[in-house]
Amino acid sequence: MPEPVDLPIRDDMIRLGQLLKLASLVDDGSEARAVIEAGEVTVDGVVETRRGRQVVPGMTVAYAGQQVRVTASR
């Protein structure tokens, strides 16, 4: 799997479904919900099935062969 791409967020956390959209890994919220519920998304290497899962800076999310590392915006 390729190295994670840094994705800065402006708040202290972001919900998993929003992160997938922000990172352009999915096109919309319904696609985010479908891939999360299907168990296709991992957070720090663990399958996550909750769309509302809170993701904070330092965590890595993977989907479809791509990884995103959440960072705090400066």
N, C-alpha and C positions, 0 to 999 in steps of 0.2 A: 504494500500500500504506500502511496506517495506521502511525503512529509505533510503535516497539517499546514493549512493556510491560516494565518492570524485573522480573526474577525473582531474588530473593536466594537464594544457596545457602550452606550452612554449611561446606562443605569447600572445598579449593582447586580442585576440579574436579568435574564430574558427567558421566556418560556420556550420550550423545545420546538413547538410548532412555529413560533415566530422566528426562531433562529434559522430553521430550515428555509423559510421564505427569504429572510434577510441575506442569507448566504447564497441564494439562487440555486439551492439544491432541489427545490420543488417549485412549481408554478403558483400554487395557491394553497389556502388553508385546508381545502378538502383533500388535496393530494397529500399534504403533510399528515393529516389525520390518518389517511389510509396506510401510508408507509410505516407510521409509528405503530398503529394498532396491529399491523402485520408482522411486527418484530424485526423490521429491516434496519432500524436505527440503533446505534449504540452510543452511550455516554460513558466516557472513560473505560471503554472496552466491555461494558455490560449492556445487554439488550434492554432497551427502555420502551415501554408500551404506553406511557402516560404523556399525552400531548402537552399537558400543563406542567410537566416536570421543569423545575427551576434550574437553569444552567447559569453558573457564575464564572467570572474570569478564572482561567487556569484549567477549566475542563475542556476535554476534546470530544467532539461529536463526529461520528462517522456514518456515512450513508452512500450507497452505490459506488464504493471504491474511492470516495473522497473523504478527507478529514478536514475539520475546521477546529481551530483552537480559539476559544473565546478569550479576548483580552479587554482590559479597561481602556476606554478612549481617553486620550490625554487632553 
